[in-house]
Amino acid sequence: MHIDDGAIAAVGAAFRNLIPPDGVVLDLMSSWRSHWPAGHPKARLVGLGMNAVEMAENPDLDEYVVQDINRNPELPFADAAFDAAAITVSVQYLTSPIAVFQQVNRILKPGGVFIVTFSNRMFPTKAVRIWRATSDRGHLDLVAAYMEAAEFADIRGGLTNSESSPPDDPLFLVAGVKATDPELLSE
């Protein structure tokens, strides 16, 4: 695991609080765990990641697609196909984050939520330079800027587990909503 049990619980709580029940959800940059909260109903959880073996072992996924979004950021899904999307502790590895976030906006239904969680952990040899050179506060600002560039509305974020971190790994979250009305983008 890239994060400890306390941070994993914070991911699950964020999903439970922000993703409506019975939604169709994209786990972007998926792997062998999605940290889907037990008992939170979903219509379908689709994983998109680079490792078919890991995603096949993920007990939460209903289906998965193998794709390296750093090589091809175009998501292979129809417009407005998902109620929510999430990137869990992997955003620091995106080489074209704005293109990916624009694609997420395209595949979300109006009002759909995009949740990006991250900790202060990373593989330094894989993380992009700007991430390695930026503080936790800078990471929040950077992910929010990606969302703003991709025309998400109601962008908010912060430390999600302040009551338990430390000693738990910190878990930061930035979430945005696909605007239902283009006028919302100018507010």
Secondary structure, DSSP 8 states (H G I E B T S, - for coil): --S-HHHHHHHHHHHHHHS-TTEEEEEET--S-----TT--EEEEEEEES-HHHHHT-TT-SEEEE--TTT----SS-TT-EEEEEEES-GGG-SSHHHHHHHHHHHEEEEEEEEEEE-S---TTTS-HHHHTS-HHHHHHHHHHHHHHTTEEEEEEEES-TTTTTTS---EEEEEEE-SSGGGGG-
